Amino acid sequence: MSTFLGLIEEIPGISVDRFDEENLGSSVFFLSHCHLDHMNGLSNNMFMNLHVNGKYLYCSPITKVLLENMFTFESSCVKEIDVDTPTVIEYTLNEKNGNKILLTVIAISAGHCPGSVMFLFEKDNVSVLYTGDFRINPMDFSKLKCLHYREHSKLIPKTFTKVYLDTTFLSNDFRTLPTRLESVTKVCDITKYWLNKNPRNVVVLECSALYGSEFLYIELSKMLGMRIHVKTNVYKSYCRIAQLSCYVTNEPCSTRIHACKKKFSSKSLECRDDIKSEYILTIIPSVQKWKNRDTSVVGEWDKNQEQTFNVCYSTHSSLEELKAFVQYFGMKASEIYPCVVTSTEKNKIYNLLESITKKEEQESFKQIYTLKLPKVSKIPFKSEYFSSDDDS
């Protein structure tokens, strides 16, 4: 759960992922992705105020589609930023001060959920990286072209004034986590087992957030050749997104895999009253169930609920992945700011960040990951909103 208050202190006049309180006085707004803890203050009235005052919210094209399904607003007040494309934004701090400020912004795919991006802000001699929520395999850091500069035949990580870091799982309780592909493969294996057991059987995916499990839907649909039935309001967004539309459906009788139930609802399947509970297997993608446990056990049958299978599935970086990110991109930053800090965990978070930046930790990181310049091929690397690699 994000605790970031929205203001980037190094660059006055902009707010990221918060749209209330002090942020209302900002001149420019940015949204990294459509999860509620990053959307505080967003409302129809907020969008109306943007339109009336000639202000803009910047986000990825997919995030704009999701916003259009959630709110009513003038489309012109939300501007799309294409991934890996520098965008120059001109704004003033207030009406009295007419001095123009030029800010360069680059959105980088974050591997978290549809349309999720990191933001790289560059102004004069200030360079700030805001990760939002992200999960990227350390072996793929060198693919993030916009976070590097080229020196002869080498890619050199850029130097940032400050890094605003997703510290959701910066904890010894979540040292390592299976890749998303490992988790999806486990879900696929269990789904195959259950569906082959009886032609009447169906599988329910009980996902906690409205958005965020799309990688799971896509890969599972590919592996089994079967679309996933999702909630009607979610389908209205998904059907407008090319990367998703062919893997989901709003027709409950056309598939045996469902992600349409509310979390913790009854065992029955609301969209199919002809399916008895004895034919329903519930699969729960979760991380918290694996807190301080052996995450090499990717999935297991629930001990308390019948016909329920739990899978360790994360769209946030583990402690070891965060270590790798900080030691690769953040060692030269003057400050690393944790964006997820609870009052009870504050000291632990800062102590972990301090230990990560120690020289001996960095040397250990270098021994684990060999980071090389990608080979030049005829097809250039393209950042995608949805990564199908086993990297996230």
N, C-alpha and C positions, 0 to 999 in steps of 0.2 A: 504494500500500500504506500503510494508516494506521499512523502511529507514535504516535498519541495514547495516553496511558497510562490514561485513563479517569476520573480524578478532576477534578471541577470545583472548583478551589480557592476560588472566590468563594462557593460554596454547599456547606459541609461535609456529609458523610453521603450523597452521591449519586455514582453511577458511571454513565458512559455508554460503551457499546460496548467495555468491557473487564470481565472477570469472573474475574480471577485476581489473585494477589499482594496488594498493599495494598487492592485493590477488594473483597476478600472481607469486609472490615470495614465496608463501606457498609451503610446502612439501606434504600436504595431504588436500583433499577437501571433503566436505560433502554437500549433497542436501536433504533437508527435504521433498520436494514435487515439483511437476511440475506445478507451477504457475509462470508466467513470471516475476513478481516482485521479485522472489527468484532465478532467473536464469540469472541475468545480467552478460554478458560476456561469457555465454555458446555458443559455436559454433562448427562447424566441425573443425576449426583450433585449438580451445582450446583443443578438444579431441585429435587431432593429436599431440599437444605439450605434453599432458599428456603421450601419448604412447612413444614418442621419448625420453622423460626425465625420464621414469620409474616411473611416479607418478600415483596416483589413486584417483578416485572419489568414495565415498561410499554413498549408498542409499538403500532403501528398494527394494525387488524384483519387486514390481509393478511399482515403479518409474523407474526402469531400462527398463521395457517393454515400458513405455511411452517415455522414452528418445530414445529408438531404433526406434520409429516411427517418431521422430522429427529430429534426427541427423544421420550422418554416422560416425561410429567410430569403432575401434578395441574393441571387447567385453571385452577383458582382462583388459582394463584400467578402467572399471567400475565394482566395487566389490559390491556384495549384502550383506546387513546386515539383518539377520532375527530378527523379533521383539522379544523383551524380552530375547535376547541371548547376553551375554557379548562377545565382539570381541576385541582382543588385537592387536593393530597396532604398528609396529616398524618403526621409521623414523628418519632421521637426518635433522638438520636445514639447512645445506648447505654442499657443497662438501668439503670445507676446514675443516669444523668441523665434524669429523667422529663419534662424540659421538652419540650413539643410544638413542633414546627416546622411552619409552614404554607408550602407551596411551590405556586405556580401554574405549570402547564406547558401549553404550546400546541404541538401538532404541526402542521407546515406541510409541504405536499407538496414533495418535493425534486427530482422529475423525474429520478431516477437509475435505479431499478429498482422492481419491484412492492413497494408498501408503504413505500417509502423516504420518510423525513420528516426535516425539521430540527426541533430542539427549541428553543423559547423558554422559558427559566426566569426566573421573576420572584419575588423574595422581598424584602420590605421595600423598600429603595431600590436593590436590586441587580437588574440585568437582563442576562442572559447568553444569547447566541444561539449554538447549536451547529449547524453546517450539516450534519454528517455528510458523506456524498458527495452532491454535488448538481450539477445543470445547469439553469439557468433563463435564458431569453433576457432581456437587459436591457430590452427593450421591454415585458416582462410584469412588471417589478418592482412596478408600481403595482397589480397584481392580487393581490399578497400582502397582503391586508387586515389580517391579524393583526400585520404588521410595520410598520403605520402607525397614526397617529391622525388624525382629521379636524379641521381648523381652518377653519371657514366652508366654502368651496367647494373647499378644497385638501386633498390627502392629504400628510401630513408624515411622513417616516420616523421611527420611534422611535429614541431614543438608547439605546445598549447600553453596559453597563459593560465588557463584553468580547465579542469575537467569536472563536469557535473555528472556523477556516476550512479547508475542503477545498482544499489546495494541490497536489493531484496534478499539475496541469499549469500551475502557476505557474512558467513557464519560457519563455525566448525561443525554445526549440525548438518550442513549440506556441503561437505567438502567436494564430493564428486556426484555427478548425476548422469544417467544414461543419455545418449544423444536422442533427439526426437525420433530419428529413424529406428533406433533400437527399440524405443517404446512403442512406436507404431507397428513394428514387426511383431512384437509380443501381442498387441491387440489383434492383429490379423490372424495370428496362429490360434488364439482362443476363439475368435469369431468363426473361423473355418471349422474348428472342432465342434462348436455348438450348432452351427447351421447344418452341418453334415450329419449330426446325430439324429435329427428328426426334421422332416420337411415343414412341420408346423412351427418350428423354433424361430424366434427372432432375437435380435440383440439390441439393447438400449445403451447408448453412450450417455452417461450422466456427467455432463461438463458443467463446471461451476459458473463461468462467465458467459455473457451473451456472445461475445466475440473472443477469439483467441485459440480455438481448437481447429482452425481451418486446415492447417498442415495435416492434422490427423484425418480429417474428412477426405482431403484430396488423395493422400497416399493410400488410405484404406480402400477408397473407391477404385483407385488404379489397380491395387493388388487383387481385389475380389471381383472387379468388373460389375460393381453394383453401386447405384447412387445412394446418398445418405439423406433420409428424410429429416428436415429441420423445421423449426418453428416458422409460422407464416410470416411474422414480422421480420425475421432474419432472412428468409428467402427473398423478400422484397429487395433487400440490399444485394444479396449474393447473386441474384439473377442478372444484375447490372454489371457484375465484375467478371470479365472474360476468363480470368484464371480460376474462377470458382464455379461458374454457372453450370458447367457440364458434369459436375461431380455431386450436385445436390438436387433435391426434388421437393415439391410441396404436395406430392401425391402419395399419401401413406400406404396405399395398397400396391404400389409399384416396386417396393423394396422390402427387405427383411432387416435393414439396419436403420435405427432411429436415433436421432439426437434432438428430439422434439419435446421431451419432458422437462418439467420444472424440477430442479434439484430437490431431493428429499420428498418428492410427491409419492403417491401410492404406488404399489408394485404393479398395478395394472397399466395398460398402455391406452391413454386417453383417445388417441387417434384411431385405434383399432379395438373396438369393444368385442370383436370376435376372437381375440387372442387371450387365452387364459394365462394367468400368472405362472403356471407350471411350465409354460413354453418360453418364458422371458428370461434371458440372461442379462444382467446389468454389469456393464464395465465402467469403472470409475477412474478416469485419468486424474491423478493427484500428485502433489509433492509432499504436503504436510504429513501424510501418513508415513513417509519415509524419513522424517526428522530424526537425525542422529542414528540412523540405521544403515545397514549394508545395502547400498543402492545398486550393487552388482546383481541383486535379486530384483529384476526389472518389474516383475509382476507376481501376484500370489492370490489365492482364493481367500475371501474374507472369512474370518473365524466366527463372526457374529451374525452375518447376513447370508442366507442361503442364495445360491445361484448369483453370486456377486463376485466379481474379479477386480482387484485393484491393480493399477498400473502406475509406475513412477513416470510422470510426464511433466516436463518443465519447459516453459518459454522464457525463463530467466536464467542467467548464467550462474553456475555453481561457484563455490569459493575458489577452486583451482582455476576455473575459466576467468574469473575476475582478477585473480593474481596475474595470470598471463596477460590480460588486457592492460592492466595498469603498468606492468613491467615492460610491455612493448610500446605502449603509446603515452603513458603518463609519467615516466621517470623524470622527464625534463620540465613537467608542469610545475608552476610555483605553488599550486594548490589543487587538491582533489577533494571535491565536495560531495559527500554522500547524500543522495536524494531520497533514501528510505532509512529513516532513523527513528526508532521508538525511544521514549524516555528511559525505559529500562535497559535498552541495548546500546545506548549512546557511547559509553566508555569502551565497550567491546568492539564496536564498529571502528572507532578512531584508533584503538590499539592495533586492530588487524590491518588497517590502512598503513599505519606506521611500520609495522613489521614487513608488509609486502614490499615497501620501498627500500628496504635494507639491501646493501650490496650483495651479501651472501645469498639472499633470496633471489636476486636477479640472476646470479650465476647459475643457481639451480634451475631456473626457468630456461636459460639458454641451453642447458644440457638436455632438457626434455623436448623442446621444440626446435626444429631446424627450419628457419624461415628463409626461403629463397625467392628470388625474382621469378615470377611465373614465366614459363616458356612462351615465346611469341608464336601465335597460331593464326591461321587465316580467319578464324572466327574470334573476334575480340571478346573479352570478358564483359558480361553485362550484369549489373546488380539487379536482382529481382525482388519483388515484394514478397514472393513466396519462394523459399529455398527448398529444393527437392534433394539437396545433398544431405549426407548424414553429419551435418555441421552445426546443428542448432537444437 
